[in-house]
Amino acid sequence: MTDSKVPDISVFRPAPVDEAALQLGLEAFRRLDHGAKSGEWEPFLELLDDDLTWFAPVDGFQGLHRDKASIAELFRHHGAVTRTHWELKNVVANGNEIGFESWTAGTIEGKSYGNVLLMLFVIENDKIRHIREYAGYINGVGDYVGHGDASDGADAFDYTNTGRTDS
């Protein structure tokens, strides 16, 4: 039985990693972390294509945006209210699509924050052309976003005590 709405799986086969895109993505992640810690976003913004598209689940900026100016506005906002550290946990690469899983913790609007995030950069012509951010908002800053304690989820990447006995 075939469902005509399901695309051919060959479309989703992984592509060899584009090493130049991977290196640019890693530099972008370093600059993203620097901006989140310091509020200085210009070094990160320099890596973005002028015709950038980006998607984020951030209050006031949700959805798809189609310009570099709007992401600069987002980061100006973050520069004023956010101080976090993006601890790199995993890199996922497929061709020129480079994703970074991180544990992100610090403060937003003076309140404790912690979250598991994934930033996906699509690199074209030595610039970041597309960005997609995925955030769990499983914890964090009380009534700002999420619920629970700011450290909830910090162990999401700890696979050492799985409780399995078959290993």
N, CA, C and O of each residue as an XYZ file, in Angstrom:
668
protein
N       0.852     -1.176      0.000
C       0.000      0.000      0.000
C       0.898      1.239      0.000
O       1.849      1.317      0.777
N       0.605      2.176     -0.843
C       1.401      3.388     -0.977
C       0.533      4.605     -0.715
O      -0.562      4.734     -1.261
N       1.030      5.486      0.120
C       0.339      6.747      0.385
C       0.974      7.813     -0.497
O       2.164      8.100     -0.369
N       0.196      8.391     -1.376
C       0.744      9.359     -2.327
C       1.247     10.634     -1.645
O       1.963     11.413     -2.273
N       0.895     10.865     -0.385
C       1.346     12.058      0.322
C       2.732     11.890      0.940
O       3.340     12.873      1.362
N       3.233     10.672      0.997
C       4.554     10.426      1.573
C       5.588     10.531      0.461
O       5.506      9.806     -0.531
N       6.573     11.439      0.617
C       7.573     11.608     -0.445
C       8.480     10.387     -0.561
O       8.613      9.597      0.373
N       9.079     10.259     -1.696
C      10.049      9.205     -1.947
C      11.168      9.319     -0.919
O      11.751     10.392     -0.763
N      11.476      8.236     -0.218
C      12.474      8.243      0.851
C      13.852      8.652      0.351
O      14.670      9.126      1.139
N      14.127      8.483     -0.922
C      15.449      8.850     -1.439
C      15.729     10.347     -1.272
O      16.889     10.759     -1.245
N      14.689     11.150     -1.162
C      14.855     12.581     -0.931
C      15.538     12.841      0.415
O      16.193     13.868      0.595
N      15.382     11.909      1.354
C      15.882     12.111      2.710
C      17.190     11.386      2.994
O      17.657     11.397      4.133
N      17.782     10.766      2.002
C      19.070     10.099      2.207
C      20.132     11.143      2.546
O      20.207     12.182      1.891
N      20.957     10.874      3.568
C      21.998     11.836      3.935
C      22.973     12.094      2.793
O      23.300     11.198      2.015
N      23.425     13.338      2.714
C      24.435     13.745      1.736
C      25.788     13.813      2.437
O      25.840     14.042      3.645
N      26.872     13.620      1.709
C      28.195     13.767      2.323
C      28.342     15.172      2.919
O      27.845     16.153      2.366
N      29.027     15.242      4.043
C      29.199     16.517      4.733
C      30.044     17.467      3.892
O      31.114     17.100      3.407
N      29.559     18.673      3.728
C      30.296     19.748      3.077
C      31.234     20.327      4.141
O      30.789     21.038      5.042
N      32.527     20.023      4.034
C      33.490     20.400      5.073
C      33.586     21.911      5.251
O      33.712     22.388      6.379
N      33.529     22.668      4.166
C      33.583     24.130      4.286
C      32.355     24.647      5.037
O      32.465     25.552      5.864
N      31.192     24.074      4.749
C      29.970     24.466      5.453
C      30.069     24.098      6.929
O      29.640     24.865      7.791
N      30.629     22.932      7.220
C      30.803     22.511      8.609
C      31.693     23.503      9.361
O      31.366     23.904     10.477
N      32.805     23.895      8.761
C      33.710     24.843      9.418
C      33.035     26.200      9.634
O      33.182     26.802     10.698
N      32.300     26.684      8.633
C      31.588     27.948      8.798
C      30.508     27.814      9.870
O      30.307     28.725     10.675
N      29.819     26.680      9.877
C      28.804     26.443     10.896
C      29.390     26.448     12.296
O      28.802     27.023     13.212
N      30.549     25.809     12.473
C      31.205     25.800     13.785
C      31.606     27.208     14.211
O      31.456     27.577     15.376
N      32.111     27.982     13.275
C      32.459     29.374     13.593
C      31.204     30.163     13.959
O      31.229     30.978     14.881
N      30.119     29.926     13.248
C      28.858     30.609     13.554
C      28.373     30.235     14.951
O      27.898     31.094     15.694
N      28.490     28.954     15.311
C      28.069     28.532     16.647
C      28.915     29.236     17.710
O      28.380     29.698     18.718
N      30.234     29.319     17.491
C      31.102     30.026     18.448
C      30.660     31.488     18.596
O      30.602     32.019     19.705
N      30.355     32.119     17.476
C      29.932     33.523     17.520
C      28.547     33.676     18.144
O      28.274     34.671     18.816
N      27.675     32.696     17.926
C      26.357     32.692     18.549
C      26.508     32.630     20.065
O      25.869     33.392     20.789
N      27.352     31.722     20.539
C      27.591     31.597     21.976
C      28.194     32.892     22.529
O      27.784     33.361     23.591
N      29.155     33.465     21.823
C      29.765     34.727     22.258
C      28.702     35.823     22.379
O      28.670     36.554     23.369
N      27.844     35.932     21.381
C      26.785     36.941     21.428
C      25.830     36.718     22.583
O      25.407     37.670     23.239
N      25.487     35.460     22.834
C      24.562     35.144     23.924
C      25.172     35.469     25.283
O      24.467     35.883     26.203
N      26.487     35.279     25.403
C      27.167     35.574     26.669
C      27.425     37.066     26.850
O      27.366     37.572     27.971
N      27.708     37.769     25.763
C      28.186     39.150     25.872
C      27.177     40.212     25.434
O      27.277     41.368     25.845
N      26.209     39.824     24.605
C      25.303     40.797     24.005
C      25.862     41.432     22.742
O      25.219     42.294     22.143
N      27.061     41.010     22.330
C      27.706     41.527     21.120
C      27.387     40.595     19.955
O      27.974     39.519     19.839
N      26.465     41.003     19.102
C      25.962     40.125     18.045
C      26.546     40.406     16.669
O      26.354     39.595     15.763
N      27.243     41.507     16.470
C      27.771     41.840     15.138
C      28.623     40.728     14.534
O      28.457     40.425     13.352
N      29.534     40.100     15.297
C      30.344     39.033     14.689
C      29.492     37.895     14.115
O      29.833     37.341     13.070
N      28.397     37.543     14.782
C      27.502     36.503     14.266
C      26.753     37.010     13.036
O      26.653     36.310     12.029
N      26.232     38.220     13.125
C      25.441     38.770     12.023
C      26.251     38.891     10.737
O      25.687     38.818      9.645
N      27.569     39.076     10.849
C      28.435     39.168      9.667
C      28.409     37.901      8.815
O      28.697     37.949      7.619
N      28.064     36.773      9.426
C      28.071     35.491      8.714
C      26.763     35.212      7.975
O      26.650     34.201      7.282
N      25.782     36.091      8.117
C      24.458     35.851      7.548
C      24.325     36.456      6.159
O      24.803     37.560      5.898
N      23.672     35.717      5.273
C      23.367     36.193      3.932
C      22.354     37.339      4.016
O      21.477     37.331      4.880
N      22.472     38.303      3.136
C      21.524     39.423      3.126
C      20.095     38.961      2.857
O      19.146     39.597      3.315
N      19.932     37.863      2.121
C      18.607     37.318      1.811
C      18.253     36.154      2.729
O      17.605     35.196      2.307
N      18.674     36.241      3.967
C      18.441     35.201      4.969
C      16.955     34.914      5.152
O      16.127     35.824      5.122
N      16.630     33.641      5.342
C      15.327     33.264      5.890
C      15.610     32.584      7.217
O      16.611     31.883      7.362
N      14.734     32.789      8.176
C      14.939     32.161      9.480
C      13.605     31.904     10.158
O      12.615     32.602      9.942
N      13.625     30.869     10.990
C      12.441     30.445     11.724
C      12.845     30.289     13.178
O      13.866     29.672     13.479
N      12.046     30.847     14.085
C      12.340     30.731     15.510
C      11.044     30.657     16.309
O      10.018     31.196     15.894
N      11.097     29.979     17.469
C       9.932     29.893     18.341
C       9.976     30.922     19.473
O       9.417     30.677     20.542
N      10.621     32.054     19.260
C      10.843     33.047     20.310
C       9.649     33.996     20.403
O       9.174     34.512     19.391
N       9.168     34.221     21.633
C       8.043     35.139     21.832
C       8.297     36.460     21.120
O       9.358     37.065     21.270
N       7.319     36.896     20.350
C       7.423     38.148     19.620
C       8.103     38.019     18.267
O       8.056     38.942     17.454
N       8.736     36.872     18.024
C       9.461     36.660     16.762
C       9.105     35.308     16.138
O       9.807     34.843     15.240
N       8.016     34.669     16.605
C       7.664     33.339     16.122
C       7.435     33.338     14.625
O       6.977     34.314     14.031
N       7.777     32.185     14.034
C       7.443     31.986     12.643
C       8.592     32.217     11.687
O       9.750     32.340     12.086
N       8.242     32.271     10.417
C       9.217     32.400      9.344
C       9.422     33.870      8.994
O       8.465     34.622      8.810
N      10.683     34.258      8.908
C      11.063     35.629      8.546
C      11.944     35.571      7.310
O      12.639     34.581      7.085
N      11.920     36.626      6.511
C      12.618     36.611      5.228
C      13.566     37.787      5.035
O      13.627     38.377      3.956
N      14.303     38.123      6.085
C      15.301     39.171      5.902
C      16.291     39.191      7.060
O      15.989     38.751      8.170
N      17.450     39.699      6.778
C      18.517     39.788      7.777
C      18.181     40.843      8.833
O      18.558     40.689      9.995
N      17.485     41.900      8.450
C      17.164     42.980      9.388
C      16.322     42.480     10.558
O      16.508     42.931     11.688
N      15.399     41.558     10.301
C      14.524     41.084     11.377
C      15.283     40.227     12.386
O      14.969     40.254     13.576
N      16.282     39.463     11.923
C      17.055     38.684     12.889
C      17.985     39.604     13.680
O      18.272     39.335     14.846
N      18.454     40.678     13.062
C      19.250     41.669     13.793
C      18.406     42.285     14.910
O      18.910     42.539     16.004
N      17.125     42.524     14.633
C      16.211     43.046     15.653
C      16.053     42.045     16.796
O      16.066     42.430     17.965
N      15.902     40.761     16.460
C      15.810     39.722     17.486
C      17.045     39.749     18.381
O      16.928     39.708     19.606
N      18.222     39.818     17.775
C      19.443     39.772     18.575
C      19.673     41.069     19.344
O      20.290     41.034     20.409
N      19.203     42.204     18.850
C      19.238     43.435     19.655
C      18.397     43.238     20.914
O      18.789     43.643     22.008
N      17.228     42.606     20.740
C      16.369     42.293     21.884
C      17.110     41.372     22.850
O      17.163     41.642     24.050
N      17.688     40.276     22.324
C      18.433     39.350     23.188
C      19.602     40.052     23.869
O      19.888     39.795     25.038
N      20.275     40.934     23.142
C      21.406     41.649     23.717
C      21.027     42.441     24.954
O      21.851     42.640     25.847
N      19.783     42.891     25.007
C      19.311     43.686     26.135
C      18.816     42.840     27.304
O      18.867     43.295     28.447
N      18.337     41.623     27.049
C      17.662     40.866     28.121
C      18.234     39.481     28.382
O      17.831     38.835     29.350
N      19.161     38.998     27.553
C      19.606     37.610     27.643
C      21.101     37.519     27.884
O      21.891     38.209     27.240
N      21.485     36.648     28.832
C      22.886     36.263     29.002
C      22.891     34.756     29.233
O      22.568     34.278     30.320
N      23.261     34.024     28.197
C      23.284     32.564     28.283
C      24.583     32.030     27.704
O      25.317     32.735     27.012
N      24.845     30.774     28.005
C      25.971     30.043     27.411
C      25.387     28.855     26.666
O      24.575     28.104     27.207
N      25.813     28.693     25.412
C      25.366     27.588     24.576
C      26.440     26.509     24.628
O      27.460     26.614     23.946
N      26.219     25.479     25.428
C      27.176     24.383     25.562
C      26.910     23.363     24.451
O      25.879     22.690     24.448
N      27.840     23.260     23.522
C      27.673     22.357     22.384
C      27.655     20.914     22.857
O      28.553     20.477     23.577
N      26.631     20.177     22.451
C      26.474     18.779     22.839
C      26.588     17.829     21.659
O      27.016     16.687     21.827
N      26.209     18.282     20.461
C      26.217     17.389     19.309
C      26.160     18.227     18.031
O      25.567     19.306     17.993
N      26.792     17.697     16.998
C      26.725     18.308     15.672
C      26.092     17.292     14.732
O      26.497     16.129     14.701
N      25.109     17.729     13.973
C      24.443     16.888     12.986
C      24.646     17.568     11.637
O      24.274     18.727     11.455
N      25.238     16.839     10.690
C      25.552     17.451      9.400
C      25.027     16.592      8.259
O      25.153     15.367      8.269
N      24.438     17.263      7.279
C      23.907     16.621      6.088
C      24.171     17.569      4.920
O      23.437     18.536      4.715
N      25.222     17.282      4.163
C      25.577     18.194      3.079
C      25.959     19.551      3.631
O      26.892     19.666      4.425
N      25.235     20.587      3.207
C      25.500     21.951      3.674
C      24.556     22.380      4.800
O      24.510     23.557      5.157
N      23.806     21.431      5.355
C      22.934     21.701      6.498
C      23.659     21.243      7.754
O      23.959     20.059      7.909
N      23.939     22.186      8.650
C      24.730     21.900      9.829
C      23.899     22.258     11.058
O      23.511     23.411     11.242
N      23.627     21.252     11.901
C      22.817     21.460     13.095
C      23.634     21.317     14.358
O      24.555     20.503     14.430
N      23.290     22.113     15.355
C      23.998     22.116     16.626
C      23.003     21.928     17.758
O      22.128     22.767     17.976
N      23.146     20.809     18.484
C      22.373     20.615     19.700
C      23.164     21.229     20.837
O      24.382     21.069     20.914
N      22.468     21.932     21.719
C      23.172     22.540     22.841
C      22.308     22.536     24.091
O      21.078     22.510     24.031
N      22.994     22.562     25.222
C      22.355     22.882     26.493
C      22.615     24.371     26.682
O      23.767     24.796     26.758
N      21.566     25.151     26.756
C      21.675     26.597     26.840
C      21.145     27.036     28.195
O      19.994     26.767     28.540
N      21.998     27.717     28.964
C      21.607     28.104     30.320
C      22.149     29.485     30.642
O      23.166     29.920     30.102
N      21.443     30.159     31.534
C      21.845     31.492     31.970
C      20.638     32.241     32.486
O      19.870     31.721     33.295
N      20.472     33.480     32.008
C      19.330     34.284     32.431
C      18.658     34.939     31.225
O      19.306     35.296     30.241
N      17.357     35.081     31.335
C      16.564     35.869     30.394
C      15.707     36.794     31.247
O      14.979     36.343     32.132
N      15.798     38.071     30.975
C      15.078     39.082     31.750
C      15.327     38.911     33.243
O      14.422     39.094     34.057
N      16.572     38.556     33.600
C      16.965     38.428     34.994
C      16.501     37.163     35.682
O      16.736     37.001     36.879
N      15.850     36.259     34.968
C      15.357     35.014     35.551
C      16.183     33.846     35.042
O      16.666     33.861     33.910
N      16.344     32.831     35.887
C      17.106     31.643     35.497
C      16.471     30.969     34.302
O      15.248     30.923     34.166
N      17.331     30.444     33.430
C      16.865     29.804     32.202
C      17.767     28.630     31.867
O      18.985     28.703     32.036
N      17.172     27.556     31.395
C      17.915     26.421     30.874
C      17.053     25.697     29.864
O      15.849     25.545     30.066
N      17.665     25.245     28.767
C      16.870     24.607     27.724
C      17.765     23.814     26.782
O      18.942     24.129     26.605
N      17.194     22.796     26.193
C      17.851     22.049     25.127
C      17.399     22.679     23.810
O      16.201     22.777     23.543
N      18.367     23.107     22.983
C      18.058     23.783     21.725
C      18.770     23.108     20.565
O      19.801     22.461     20.746
N      18.215     23.265     19.383
C      18.889     22.865     18.158
C      18.813     24.030     17.186
O      17.734     24.530     16.870
N      19.984     24.452     16.719
C      20.072     25.486     15.681
C      20.548     24.798     14.416
O      21.563     24.102     14.429
N      19.831     24.986     13.336
C      20.210     24.407     12.053
C      20.548     25.541     11.097
O      19.727     26.422     10.842
N      21.769     25.508     10.572
C      22.227     26.495      9.599
C      22.329     25.827      8.239
O      22.884     24.733      8.128
N      21.807     26.463      7.210
C      22.009     26.024      5.834
C      22.989     27.013      5.216
O      22.711     28.209      5.121
N      24.137     26.495      4.798
C      25.228     27.317      4.300
C      25.203     27.315      2.772
O      25.178     26.257      2.144
N      25.209     28.511      2.182
C      25.281     28.658      0.723
C      26.218     29.813      0.396
O      26.092     30.895      0.970
N      27.148     29.594     -0.513
C      28.068     30.650     -0.957
C      28.798     31.317      0.210
O      28.928     32.540      0.265
N      29.271     30.482      1.142
C      30.061     30.946      2.291
C      29.311     31.880      3.229
O      29.926     32.685      3.928
N      27.996     31.778      3.249
C      27.164     32.546      4.183
C      26.059     31.637      4.711
O      25.722     30.628      4.092
N      25.503     32.003      5.854
C      24.334     31.294      6.371
C      23.118     31.855      5.645
O      22.795     33.037      5.767
N      22.456     30.994      4.893
C      21.326     31.404      4.054
C      19.993     31.166      4.745
O      19.040     31.919      4.546
N      19.928     30.105      5.567
C      18.694     29.756      6.277
C      19.057     29.331      7.697
O      20.094     28.708      7.926
N      18.192     29.674      8.643
C      18.342     29.249     10.039
C      16.994     28.724     10.511
O      15.950     29.330     10.268
N      17.041     27.587     11.188
C      15.856     27.080     11.876
C      16.261     26.775     13.316
O      17.252     26.086     13.556
N      15.495     27.291     14.267
C      15.749     27.040     15.681
C      14.629     26.177     16.234
O      13.449     26.429     15.990
N      15.023     25.153     16.983
C      14.063     24.279     17.647
C      14.356     24.335     19.136
O      15.496     24.128     19.553
N      13.333     24.615     19.945
C      13.514     24.750     21.381
C      12.408     24.001     22.097
O      11.245     24.049     21.696
N      12.783     23.307     23.163
C      11.805     22.547     23.915
C      10.998     23.373     24.892
O       9.843     23.053     25.173
N      11.599     24.440     25.416
C      10.976     25.209     26.489
C      10.362     24.297     27.536
O       9.208     24.455     27.935
N      11.176     23.333     27.968
C      10.704     22.386     28.966
C      10.889     22.911     30.370
O      10.388     22.313     31.322
N      11.587     23.998     30.522
C      11.923     24.492     31.844
C      12.277     25.950     31.734
O      12.159     26.545     30.663
N      12.700     26.519     32.811
C      13.314     27.800     32.638
C      12.902     28.913     33.537
O      13.189     28.880     34.733
N      12.253     29.877     33.016
C      12.202     31.171     33.665
C      10.821     31.473     34.228
O      10.270     32.551     34.003
N      10.279     30.529     34.949
C       9.003     30.777     35.598
C       7.924     31.152     34.620
O       7.582     30.371     33.732
N       7.380     32.354     34.776
C       6.258     32.755     33.935
C       6.697     33.318     32.583
O       5.845     33.729     31.796
N       8.002     33.349     32.290
C       8.455     33.854     30.989
C       8.231     32.816     29.909
O       7.470     33.048     28.969
N       8.885     31.676     30.034
C       8.634     30.541     29.144
C       8.828     29.274     29.946
O       9.583     29.251     30.917
N       8.149     28.227     29.541
C       8.363     26.918     30.138
C       7.854     26.813     31.560
O       7.094     27.646     32.053
N       8.309     25.757     32.184
C       7.918     25.491     33.559
C       9.005     24.651     34.200
O       9.883     24.132     33.511
N       8.951     24.515     35.503
C       9.922     23.689     36.196
C      11.134     24.482     36.644
O      11.101     25.707     36.752
N      12.186     23.758     36.897
C      13.432     24.324     37.397
C      14.373     24.603     36.233
O      14.340     23.889     35.231
N      15.204     25.620     36.349
C      16.096     25.996     35.247
C      17.110     24.920     34.909
O      17.696     24.954     33.827
N      17.338     23.963     35.805
C      18.291     22.890     35.497
C      17.605     21.652     34.923
O      18.288     20.710     34.521
N      16.276     21.632     34.875
C      15.574     20.501     34.259
C      16.025     20.372     32.813
O      15.994     21.349     32.064
N      16.435     19.200     32.421
C      16.881     18.977     31.055
C      18.380     19.053     30.891
O      18.896     18.691     29.833
N      19.108     19.517     31.912
C      20.568     19.620     31.802
C      21.200     18.256     31.558
O      22.289     18.164     30.993
N      20.518     17.202     31.984
C      21.057     15.850     31.820
C      20.525     15.154     30.564
O      20.674     13.938     30.435
N      19.923     15.879     29.655
C      19.334     15.274     28.460
C      20.353     14.536     27.603
O      19.981     13.660     26.822
N      21.628     14.875     27.736
C      22.669     14.247     26.924
C      23.484     13.235     27.719
O      24.493     12.734     27.222
N      23.063     12.924     28.945
C      23.782     11.970     29.788
C      23.190     10.582     29.581
O      22.113     10.266     30.086
N      23.917      9.763     28.825
C      23.440      8.413     28.525
C      24.129      7.362     29.384
O      24.030      6.171     29.089
N      24.828      7.778     30.444
C      25.622      6.829     31.225
C      24.792      5.964     32.145
O      25.218      4.856     32.471
N      23.636      6.409     32.577
C      22.825      5.624     33.496
C      21.442      5.436     32.897
O      20.484      6.096     33.301
N      21.345      4.537     31.936
C      20.083      4.355     31.225
C      19.143      3.389     31.926
O      17.963      3.309     31.584
N      19.661      2.649     32.913
C      18.830      1.669     33.579
C      18.745      0.347     32.841
O      18.128     -0.598     33.333
N      19.357      0.267     31.663
C      19.334     -0.971     30.883
C      20.308     -1.969     31.478
O      21.382     -1.605     31.957
N      19.920     -3.219     31.438
C      20.787     -4.280     31.957
C      21.283     -5.199     30.859
O      21.980     -6.169     31.151
N      20.949     -4.930     29.605
C      21.308     -5.830     28.504
C      22.584     -5.413     27.783
O      22.868     -5.938     26.706
N      23.354     -4.496     28.334
C      24.549     -4.041     27.615
C      25.778     -4.849     27.904
O      26.846     -4.566     27.361
